[in-house]
């Protein structure tokens, strides 16, 4: 579900608003997968990291533990109800800021982030090239991007009763050139039943 227009953004917000309160009950066992994925990003104490499309905030505590007290963690989501669930679940560690914002139009200055973590994000980005370009704008050169899902493409498709196709934006032949065109260099690509994780580096400008 993409949100290129105001109507599209409203549809995305409606979709997630209706599911926010029960979102975590649908995926109760994903915590270890999130922690393992965050560990692969290469965050260091003092870094500034954005959880783009943070949802109910499952990655926020692990991101905070990686950047430490001297670091900065931001969580951005388009849906107020999802941000409400972050607080309700107790997943807003100290000095972690939540932003009600469209990932394609972030209220952040150029190059202010060391990394972006995006769980289940790529399929909802506008364009999606414009969304990846916006993330590139706010990340410093050689900063990192992690695109993650706790299920691989085939396993997720099977859960949803569909088949994966070559047109899937998450497929490596489609995603690698798209990343390159939007300021990123793909570092690694993993698509297994229990994990989808793409790591990319912000190209020098």
URSUL-V342962 format. One record per residue. OMEGA is omega in degrees with one decimal (NA if undefined). Layout:
omega
OMEGA
OMEGA
This chain:
omega
-177.8
-177.3
179.8
-173.9
176.0
177.9
179.1
178.5
177.9
179.2
177.6
180.0
179.3
-179.2
-175.6
175.7
-178.6
-174.8
-171.2
-173.1
-178.2
-174.9
-176.5
179.2
178.2
-175.4
-171.1
-172.0
-173.9
-175.1
179.9
178.8
176.3
-179.0
179.8
179.9
178.5
179.9
-178.2
-174.8
-179.8
178.5
179.1
176.0
-179.4
179.8
172.4
-174.3
177.0
167.5
-173.9
-172.5
-167.9
178.4
-178.9
170.7
-176.5
-179.9
-170.0
-179.8
-179.9
175.5
178.6
-178.7
-179.1
-177.2
174.9
-176.5
-179.6
-179.3
-179.8
177.4
175.9
172.2
-179.1
176.3
-178.6
-169.1
179.5
-177.7
177.1
178.4
174.6
-179.5
175.5
-179.8
-177.7
-179.8
-180.0
-175.9
175.8
-179.1
178.9
176.8
173.9
-175.7
176.4
-178.8
170.0
-170.7
171.6
-179.1
178.7
-179.0
-173.2
178.0
-176.3
-179.6
-179.7
171.0
-175.2
-176.2
171.9
-177.0
172.6
173.8
-179.0
179.2
-179.4
-170.0
-165.4
-178.1
-177.3
179.9
177.3
176.4
3.5
-177.9
-179.0
178.1
178.0
176.3
178.1
176.6
176.7
-179.7
-172.7
179.8
178.9
173.2
-177.0
170.6
-171.8
171.5
175.0
175.3
-167.1
164.7
-178.4
171.9
173.3
-174.3
-177.5
-179.5
178.5
178.6
179.0
178.5
-177.2
177.8
179.4
178.0
174.3
-178.4
176.7
-179.4
179.8
-177.4
-179.1
177.4
-174.8
-179.5
177.0
-172.9
-176.8
178.6
177.7
176.2
-179.5
-178.1
-176.1
172.4
-176.6
172.1
-179.5
178.9
-179.0
-178.3
178.6
177.8
-179.6
-177.9
-173.6
179.2
166.5
-177.6
175.1
175.4
179.4
179.9
178.0
178.6
174.7
-178.9
NA
